[in-house]
Amino acid sequence: MSFLYPIYLWFIIPLTFLLSKKRDIISNTHIVIMLLIILSLSRPVIEDGVVDKSVESANIIIAIDASYSMRANDISPNRYEFAKKTIELLLKDNPKIDVTLIAFTQNPLLLSPPTNDHKLITTALNTLNPKYILTKGTSLKNLFKKIATLNNPHKNLLLISDGGEESDTQGLKELLEEGNINLTILATGTQQGSTIKKDNGELLKDRDENLVISTLNPILKELTSNYIEVSSTPESTAQEIKNSINRYKKEIRDKKEHSYIELYQIPLFMALVLFFLLHTKYIKYLIILLSLIGISANASILDNYHLHQAYSSYKNGEYKKVQEYIKKIDTSSLESRMILANSYYKLEKYKRAIATYQSIESTSIKTKQKLYYNIANGYVGLKEYSKAKEFYIKALQLGEDRDSRDNLKLIFFKESEKEGKRAVQNPKAGGKKSNHQNQKDNMQKSKEGKSSSASGSSSSSSTTQSKHKLHNHKKIDKLIATKEEKQERVPLSSKVYDLINKGYIHETKPW
């Protein structure tokens, strides 16, 4: 159970204080009535599955330049931070648009596939740290080629960039035409330009020790008539972009939305009963009314009972019984589908577990991360390590997670071991296991799929927070030779940054 307006619950504190003082029964009953009304106003609900709804929306691809030149501060606080803030405000004011998010330098990196979950887009954007991006140049050519391969029904591209050093206007226009890309540009930079500060505070210089001055590339204005220059604030800039993208063709599509069972009637009804008990003599009519309401509430009470029994069976390791109780539930919910998937996993029915996890829709970032983690574990059970790696990376894109990171290391080791590319140390003397043997043992434990069980209580959070753990949380020493333990951890997987940093050592003219 959750509350749609939890802020009202703060009013319970002073009323509870008043209730603790000695008063006559009528005064205390009035305070209880007020408490029940406050509970009703806070809108308690139980999530009641997902429903299809037809909505009208536009689809846009947002590509943000993450190259080194975007650190220039001719736009305050710098070009990149201004662009990020503008995107966040644009998403906030346009809740109905579907967004695909791409960050690019020399190489484009897909941060999020098409979604109208703007919280997920914002999280992906904030997770990317330019500090770990090594490529310094900007390639619009590679970006346009990547977008041309996407399956978006309408390739409406919002390009946010200072333009870099590209000069082939005609070649870029041909790529836009061949890819059927409808281009809008937000030019993040000025004609005067600016120097660029490095992390240590020094000004950036080229190989000849000359100061680097990054200016806005005029080629951007030649690529499209939908050209926008940044305004004085991100708010006004977001408004200009909004006016521009309103011309995009909107389409009717089916959207999955969460529905809820409202529970506010229960405390409100109890408040009315108490009020009438104090101030009327017609109590017999209330009994009749109570019986009628009990009939309509019977179905939901049974669902809650079956869900509670499923929790208890799961705690006791009776996973087949869990499935029997879930089948008796009339209205599927997040909690019921999650515990059903967990039971499939426990029974090593990994394909069913994966399919059930993938059928669960949630707007909660933490829940999405746990779903990706559990799906990855299911693919490990099937020994499909490439797919497991993909979902571990997705989980890490939503935030740092020790379990996902450690399991991803195991996957990388397994692949390297298969290909024979990893050096293995010789066994130590004294009858101890070699590092290679220890690593194999760790991987074997990973396959066994040890998992944390959901608690036996009927709290919904107990199931949504359960994650099947493939190992026992101990540090995997010497598994992968890396300096990661001595440095600040990168929020995204290092493999993700490898994609955007590919080829950075061969850059000859990064500016």
Phi, psi and omega in degrees: 000144177220173181240130179285329179232070186293345183300331180293339183294342178297333181290347180291330185299307180295327179291323177296322177297318178294324182292332182287342179277154183286119179219170176286163186298328181292317179297316179296323178295322177297323178294319177298320178300317178296321177299317180294323178294320178297318176300320179296318180293333180285355175057069174291138182219161170238130181296134189238050175078196184237138179237154177272137180219134179276127180226158176259125183210160174254160181238123179229152175251122178257119177246116182253129179288122180247019182287171187297327182295341180286358175274354180299143187253026173292344169243125188278142356286328165201172187300316184293313181295322177298317180296317179301313181297321179297317179297315180301317179291323178297317179293322181296323182273353182227070186292345186267351184277144172271134186235135167250128185249128179230135169252143183214151167228245168291332182238138176276146179229119179285113179271329180206131174289175183303126179201152173256011174277087187290338174295322178293320178298313181297320178297315179299320180293318181286336181287329180290124182248111181302341180302330184261009177265121187265331179293139185249340182275179180226126179240101174291330180300310179295325178296311182296324178296319180295315182295327179297336181273351182288154182266016180299136181298324178229118183272075176269105187259125170258106182264122180246107188198162171263357172097339179063215185248011184289148184225353183277080183298313184296318179297321179292321178296322178295320178297320178297318181290317180295324181274001181054048184260124177267109193259131167238135184241132167254109183279111182258087180167174179233162179292327179290326179077189184198154169286168183234128178272137174277175183298331181273004177094348179283155178279141183290136177234156177276189185292340179264014179067023174268144177297137177273122175249115181265120179242166179289129180283120182294347180299332183301319183292336181277345185279334185204154174277344179270071187247125183237132173261150183295143175269189183290334182227155175300328181297311181290326177294316178299324179293320178296319178295318179302316179297326181286317184281351177297341180280348180297144180294129178262150181225153177274128179220161177274131181237137177270128179232151177280136174248157186230150169267117181284134179245004184297337181296330185294304178294328179294318179295319179297323177296319179295319179299313180297321180296315181291327177297325180281326194238007177224165178252002187262050183295332182297329179289332177292325179297317178298317180296321179298319181294322179294319180291326180298326180295315183289332182275353187298320184298312181293327178296319179295319178300315179296323179296312181296322179295320178296319179295325177296318177301314182297317180296320179298317180297326181274002179078015180265076191287331176291324177294327177304314182295325179295317180291321180296324179296336181278350180281127183286317184248114181291146180223172178302316183294317183293321181288325179294314181290331175294315178298319178299322180292322176299318180298317181298327180274006180063026172267073192294323180296317178294320179298313181298315180298321180290316176302317183290341179278351183275125176256137179207144175268355180279125180295320180296319179294318178301318181297318179293324178296314179300319180298312181293324177297317178300317179297324177297319179291330174297319177300328178273358182064027175262079192290329180294320178290323178299316180301318180301317183280332173296319179295320177300320179296320180289333177294337179271357180147160181294135179213115186300317182298314180297318181295315181293320179293327178295322176300317179298320179295314179301319179295319181298318179294317181295322179296321181296320184275351179071028183259355183259133178286137182246131179288153177288151179300143178284156179286166176088016175077008180277157180289146174285164176302321181299316180294320178299320181293320178296320178297318179298320180293324178296320177296326179298320182293331183293342171066049175296136185222153176278130182279150175290147181290159184280352180286167181270013178292133183293330184292337183296327180275316183295337182263359181284133180227133179283119185263131184272352179208181191260024175072002178286152179295139179264084185289139175062017178287314177230124180289111184205155177266011187299323183292336182268349183246169175294134182290138178280129182303317176273158175301142179300333178296325179295317179292331177301325182294318183277339180268000184305126175083011185294333182287346181261005180292122180262326179230073186294343183255000000 
